[in-house]
Amino acid sequence: MMHDPLVSLIGCENVSAYGSDCDLKCPTNCKTNTCQIQDGSCYECNPGWIGGKCTESMTVVNDYGELSPVCHASCFSDLHEESFTLV
């Protein structure tokens, strides 16, 4: 496909796409299924996901191998690192 310079100025017609030719799909865990037009990074992640493209799970496993409920990033400040591991 040929690069469309207007994409840089006005964005993709499909808000769930990114890239110079709008031929790449936003990551599935981006909240509202929208992402940054140049690199596909998410503006926000769906609950339970973190990272630039929302690919890191927030599910945690305790010392007994049990899965805890998924929580938002703010709850991790209350957890002890030695008790939980991101998976």
Z-matrix of the N, CA and C atoms (Angstrom, degrees):
N
C 1 1.456
C 2 1.519 1 110.87
N 3 1.284 2 116.34 1 151.81
C 4 1.455 3 121.94 2 178.82
C 5 1.533 4 109.30 3 -89.20
N 6 1.321 5 117.00 4 137.04
C 7 1.467 6 122.43 5 178.12
C 8 1.531 7 109.84 6 -65.11
N 9 1.316 8 115.65 7 132.51
C 10 1.468 9 121.22 8 179.19
C 11 1.526 10 109.09 9 -104.50
N 12 1.334 11 119.43 10 109.85
C 13 1.464 12 121.73 11 -178.53
C 14 1.527 13 113.15 12 -61.50
N 15 1.320 14 118.65 13 -23.55
C 16 1.461 15 120.19 14 178.86
C 17 1.517 16 112.31 15 -69.10
N 18 1.332 17 117.61 16 -24.00
C 19 1.464 18 120.99 17 178.25
C 20 1.522 19 109.98 18 -58.68
N 21 1.343 20 117.09 19 -39.82
C 22 1.463 21 121.57 20 179.28
C 23 1.513 22 111.84 21 -63.77
N 24 1.308 23 117.65 22 -30.44
C 25 1.455 24 121.55 23 -176.34
C 26 1.523 25 113.82 24 -89.74
N 27 1.321 26 117.23 25 -41.85
C 28 1.465 27 118.66 26 -173.43
C 29 1.524 28 114.22 27 -115.21
N 30 1.317 29 118.61 28 -9.80
C 31 1.443 30 121.42 29 178.27
C 32 1.513 31 112.89 30 92.37
N 33 1.319 32 114.42 31 -179.04
C 34 1.457 33 121.18 32 -178.92
C 35 1.523 34 109.84 33 -87.87
N 36 1.308 35 115.86 34 146.61
C 37 1.464 36 120.38 35 176.71
C 38 1.523 37 110.28 36 -62.10
N 39 1.320 38 116.75 37 -40.00
C 40 1.463 39 122.49 38 176.08
C 41 1.528 40 107.43 39 -90.86
N 42 1.335 41 118.67 40 115.58
C 43 1.466 42 121.97 41 -176.13
C 44 1.530 43 112.75 42 -69.86
N 45 1.318 44 118.27 43 -10.13
C 46 1.458 45 122.46 44 177.96
C 47 1.523 46 112.01 45 -95.58
N 48 1.332 47 116.69 46 15.37
C 49 1.461 48 121.59 47 -179.11
C 50 1.525 49 109.90 48 -122.74
N 51 1.336 50 115.39 49 158.98
C 52 1.465 51 120.35 50 175.34
C 53 1.522 52 109.18 51 -149.14
N 54 1.309 53 115.73 52 176.87
C 55 1.467 54 121.46 53 179.87
C 56 1.517 55 111.08 54 104.79
N 57 1.324 56 116.22 55 163.94
C 58 1.461 57 120.73 56 -176.21
C 59 1.522 58 112.75 57 -63.57
N 60 1.327 59 117.10 58 -22.43
C 61 1.459 60 120.60 59 177.92
C 62 1.528 61 112.23 60 -115.53
N 63 1.338 62 116.14 61 10.80
C 64 1.472 63 122.22 62 -179.14
C 65 1.534 64 111.31 63 54.59
N 66 1.328 65 115.80 64 36.16
C 67 1.460 66 119.77 65 -176.84
C 68 1.524 67 113.67 66 -107.18
N 69 1.334 68 116.83 67 5.31
C 70 1.457 69 121.45 68 178.78
C 71 1.522 70 109.34 69 -109.96
N 72 1.323 71 116.41 70 141.97
C 73 1.464 72 121.66 71 -177.90
C 74 1.528 73 109.96 72 -91.52
N 75 1.330 74 117.46 73 137.08
C 76 1.464 75 121.46 74 176.37
C 77 1.530 76 109.54 75 -58.78
N 78 1.344 77 117.29 76 148.44
C 79 1.457 78 120.05 77 178.09
C 80 1.538 79 111.55 78 -55.32
N 81 1.310 80 116.47 79 145.83
C 82 1.469 81 121.56 80 -174.17
C 83 1.525 82 113.83 81 -65.68
N 84 1.324 83 118.49 82 -23.27
C 85 1.463 84 120.19 83 -178.13
C 86 1.525 85 113.92 84 -96.86
N 87 1.331 86 117.32 85 10.90
C 88 1.471 87 120.34 86 173.22
C 89 1.530 88 108.19 87 -71.62
N 90 1.323 89 115.74 88 130.63
C 91 1.463 90 119.70 89 177.02
C 92 1.526 91 108.87 90 -62.65
N 93 1.273 92 117.50 91 138.64
C 94 1.470 93 126.95 92 -176.53
C 95 1.535 94 112.74 93 61.50
N 96 1.352 95 116.34 94 10.90
C 97 1.466 96 121.69 95 176.07
C 98 1.533 97 112.57 96 56.75
N 99 1.334 98 116.35 97 35.11
C 100 1.461 99 121.36 98 176.41
C 101 1.530 100 108.90 99 -123.64
N 102 1.339 101 115.71 100 153.88
C 103 1.459 102 119.59 101 -178.44
C 104 1.527 103 110.67 102 -150.60
N 105 1.321 104 115.42 103 171.51
C 106 1.458 105 123.47 104 -179.84
C 107 1.526 106 108.44 105 -67.14
N 108 1.311 107 117.15 106 131.73
C 109 1.471 108 122.09 107 -169.70
C 110 1.534 109 114.33 108 -65.26
N 111 1.337 110 119.04 109 -33.54
C 112 1.459 111 119.80 110 -176.91
C 113 1.531 112 113.30 111 -78.44
N 114 1.336 113 117.46 112 -47.25
C 115 1.470 114 118.57 113 -172.34
C 116 1.533 115 114.94 114 -118.82
N 117 1.311 116 118.38 115 -2.03
C 118 1.454 117 120.80 116 176.70
C 119 1.516 118 115.00 117 79.75
N 120 1.335 119 117.71 118 9.63
C 121 1.465 120 118.59 119 177.98
C 122 1.531 121 109.08 120 -71.73
N 123 1.322 122 114.99 121 147.04
C 124 1.461 123 120.98 122 -175.89
C 125 1.524 124 111.14 123 -81.85
N 126 1.314 125 116.46 124 146.54
C 127 1.469 126 121.37 125 173.25
C 128 1.515 127 109.27 126 -75.08
N 129 1.323 128 116.49 127 -40.07
C 130 1.457 129 123.99 128 176.15
C 131 1.519 130 107.73 129 -146.64
N 132 1.343 131 115.66 130 155.23
C 133 1.461 132 120.40 131 177.69
C 134 1.525 133 110.60 132 -102.87
N 135 1.326 134 114.98 133 153.61
C 136 1.456 135 119.87 134 170.78
C 137 1.524 136 108.04 135 -63.96
N 138 1.344 137 118.31 136 154.60
C 139 1.466 138 120.31 137 178.63
C 140 1.531 139 111.00 138 -53.56
N 141 1.328 140 115.10 139 136.06
C 142 1.454 141 120.83 140 178.42
C 143 1.513 142 115.13 141 94.27
N 144 1.343 143 117.73 142 0.42
C 145 1.458 144 121.64 143 -177.86
C 146 1.522 145 110.29 144 -129.49
N 147 1.333 146 117.05 145 146.28
C 148 1.460 147 122.93 146 178.43
C 149 1.525 148 108.63 147 -137.91
N 150 1.329 149 116.30 148 173.28
C 151 1.459 150 122.38 149 177.65
C 152 1.518 151 110.91 150 103.68
N 153 1.299 152 116.30 151 163.51
C 154 1.458 153 122.31 152 -177.82
C 155 1.518 154 114.06 153 -57.10
N 156 1.321 155 115.56 154 -36.98
C 157 1.470 156 119.96 155 177.96
C 158 1.528 157 111.11 156 -114.91
N 159 1.329 158 115.50 157 19.68
C 160 1.474 159 122.54 158 175.32
C 161 1.524 160 111.99 159 54.33
N 162 1.313 161 116.25 160 45.96
C 163 1.460 162 120.27 161 -178.83
C 164 1.523 163 113.33 162 -105.46
N 165 1.335 164 117.24 163 -3.87
C 166 1.462 165 120.59 164 -178.93
C 167 1.519 166 109.90 165 -100.63
N 168 1.326 167 116.00 166 123.73
C 169 1.456 168 121.69 167 -178.96
C 170 1.520 169 110.83 168 -73.85
N 171 1.326 170 116.18 169 142.98
C 172 1.459 171 121.78 170 175.96
C 173 1.530 172 111.27 171 -96.47
N 174 1.326 173 118.48 172 7.71
C 175 1.455 174 120.84 173 176.61
C 176 1.520 175 107.18 174 -66.82
N 177 1.299 176 116.85 175 135.13
C 178 1.458 177 120.73 176 -179.00
C 179 1.517 178 110.36 177 -118.62
N 180 1.325 179 115.16 178 152.29
C 181 1.461 180 121.98 179 177.03
C 182 1.517 181 107.11 180 -117.95
N 183 1.355 182 116.35 181 129.51
C 184 1.459 183 118.56 182 179.01
C 185 1.530 184 110.50 183 -84.01
N 186 1.335 185 117.56 184 -176.59
C 187 1.462 186 122.13 185 -177.06
C 188 1.527 187 113.13 186 -63.40
N 189 1.316 188 117.99 187 -17.15
C 190 1.463 189 122.24 188 -178.95
C 191 1.528 190 111.93 189 -97.51
N 192 1.327 191 117.43 190 7.49
C 193 1.449 192 121.21 191 179.37
C 194 1.515 193 114.31 192 77.60
N 195 1.342 194 116.74 193 14.10
C 196 1.462 195 121.12 194 -179.60
C 197 1.518 196 110.19 195 -92.76
N 198 1.321 197 116.22 196 140.26
C 199 1.457 198 120.08 197 175.77
C 200 1.513 199 109.59 198 -79.10
N 201 1.313 200 116.32 199 134.59
C 202 1.455 201 120.33 200 175.54
C 203 1.521 202 108.33 201 -95.33
N 204 1.314 203 117.57 202 164.36
C 205 1.473 204 119.21 203 175.73
C 206 1.522 205 110.21 204 -59.95
N 207 1.311 206 115.40 205 148.38
C 208 1.465 207 120.50 206 177.05
C 209 1.518 208 108.38 207 -68.26
N 210 1.313 209 116.49 208 138.49
C 211 1.461 210 119.37 209 179.29
C 212 1.520 211 109.74 210 -132.00
N 213 1.310 212 116.46 211 165.03
C 214 1.461 213 122.22 212 178.34
C 215 1.518 214 109.04 213 -78.71
N 216 1.314 215 116.96 214 162.76
C 217 1.464 216 122.42 215 -176.89
C 218 1.523 217 112.39 216 -53.79
N 219 1.317 218 118.25 217 -33.64
C 220 1.466 219 120.79 218 -177.22
C 221 1.519 220 112.33 219 -63.90
N 222 1.328 221 118.96 220 -27.54
C 223 1.464 222 119.67 221 -178.04
C 224 1.519 223 111.48 222 -74.11
N 225 1.351 224 118.83 223 -21.21
C 226 1.449 225 119.77 224 -178.64
C 227 1.525 226 112.63 225 -67.92
N 228 1.303 227 118.22 226 -20.58
C 229 1.455 228 119.38 227 177.66
C 230 1.525 229 110.90 228 -67.21
N 231 1.330 230 118.00 229 -19.30
C 232 1.455 231 122.13 230 179.62
C 233 1.525 232 113.13 231 -93.70
N 234 1.336 233 118.26 232 -7.22
C 235 1.459 234 121.52 233 -177.64
C 236 1.520 235 110.08 234 -93.48
N 237 1.328 236 114.96 235 152.62
C 238 1.457 237 120.09 236 175.29
C 239 1.518 238 108.53 237 -91.59
N 240 1.315 239 116.65 238 128.06
C 241 1.462 240 120.94 239 -176.33
C 242 1.509 241 112.88 240 -55.72
N 243 1.321 242 117.79 241 -36.79
C 244 1.457 243 119.90 242 -175.81
C 245 1.530 244 112.54 243 -72.71
N 246 1.325 245 117.91 244 -13.71
C 247 1.451 246 121.14 245 -177.93
C 248 1.521 247 113.21 246 -94.48
N 249 1.323 248 118.09 247 -21.87
C 250 1.453 249 121.31 248 -174.02
C 251 1.523 250 110.57 249 -133.65
N 252 1.308 251 115.28 250 150.41
C 253 1.448 252 121.94 251 178.02
C 254 1.513 253 109.12 252 -131.26
N 255 1.324 254 117.41 253 132.08
C 256 1.472 255 119.97 254 174.94
C 257 1.513 256 108.44 255 -69.73
N 258 1.319 257 117.01 256 138.36
C 259 1.472 258 120.73 257 176.69
C 260 1.507 259 109.91 258 -122.23
